[in-house]
Amino acid sequence: MPASIHRLATSLVLFFAIASAREATAVLLAYEGFNYAVGQRLPTMAGGTGWGAAWTGDDAFVDQPPTLSYPTALPSTGDALLSTGGDAGRLFSAPLSNAGSDLWISFQELSTVAGSGATVYLPPGGLYVQKTPLGEIDMNGWTAGYSAVGKVDFFLLQITQFNPPASTISFNLWLDPGPVLGPPNAFYTQASASPDLLQQFFYRSDSGQALDEIRVGTTLSDVFVPESGTLLLLGSGLAGLAALGRRQRV
């Protein structure tokens, strides 16, 4: 196994070993299921939990059924947010930090027409996930997969921080995960002297995009329906991959 693959496997084992140790208590920090009247417009949407104010942005966003759903996502409620193009943002009730526990974030998107894209920002830390008009999905420039018109995509994000040897934040993205969570489809790390802070959920989209089921929590189970032991299986599989790499280098 090439040294780069070995380093990747070893790093991922470390990420998830530390992440699982930091997730003792489930805490759902924010939820938006778009439980509004059909046709209701964005600036009057103030429901959900964990938010500091109503949505702000373009009047072109409206509540529209049906709700979006995905097999491994938690049950959906309400309708969805349909865009005819523009920006939407909503502040959390307080900035969310990954200092004491990981942050887990999930949301669902649907492209109803071809050639339409969207971007989710989580400022001020600079994390973004985008879907290009050609259907490519990436996280901060790292390709995670592809979408298709009429297909609901389930985005699952993890933000974790660990120390030592140095304060490092890792960002992991799973796209349309199955019940057993394997390695992320895209990930990156960055050095940081302080925890990552999320102040708002910001959405920019072309016409024909639908957004739904935004969840933020401190554990995987806050945002996902995993098969029992999925993280343990993940850690075991990656540990085996790392061991194989060591044997092949001897």
Secondary structure, DSSP 4 states (H G I P E B T S, - for coil): --HHHHHHHHHHHHHHHHHHHT-SS--EEEEE-----TT-BGGG---SBSBSS--EE-TT-EEESSPP--TTSPPP-S-EEEEEEEEEEEEEEEEEE-SSS-EEEEEEEEE-STT--EEEEETBTTEEEEE-TTSEEEETTEEEEE--TT-EEEEEEEEEEE-SSS-EEEEEEEES--SS--S-SEEEEEE-SS--EEEEEEEEEEEEEEEEEEEEESSGGGT--PPTTHHHHHHHHHHHHHHHHHHHH-
